[in-house]
Amino acid sequence: MKIQFWVADEDERETLAELGHRLFSEKVDYKRGDSTWRWQMLSSWSYDALKPTPPWLFTFDFEADAVRALELLGDPRLESVKFLEKRAQQSNTQH
């Protein structure tokens, strides 16, 4: 599930970069019976960190299975996904 949007504010850019780093290191575990599945929450994320002036294009590529597991588990990390979806909608960007 890919979410993309443009950011023009320096503070927001820094906040989103920190969020991207944090979510990229997150793993989602889902257990059912004797089986356990594990996914990385973000398969990739990026923005042009070397570009000195706005706007910056942010791209967050979530593992679809990880997002579904978050929904099934009622995991609070799903709020980060919803936040980024809402932010993309505010930018009128398709995702």
Number of C-alpha atoms within 10 A of each C-alpha: 14 16 20 22 22 18 19 12 12 14 10 11 20 12 10 16 17 12 13 20 14 12 21 18 11 13 13 20 15 17 11 7 5 5 7 9 12 13 17 18 26 24 17 16 18 15 19 13 13 7 9 9 11 13 15 20 15 20 20 23 17 20 18 15 17 23 21 14 21 20 14 10 14 11 12 10 15 17 13 13 19 11 11 18 19 13 17 20 15 10 12 11 13 11 14
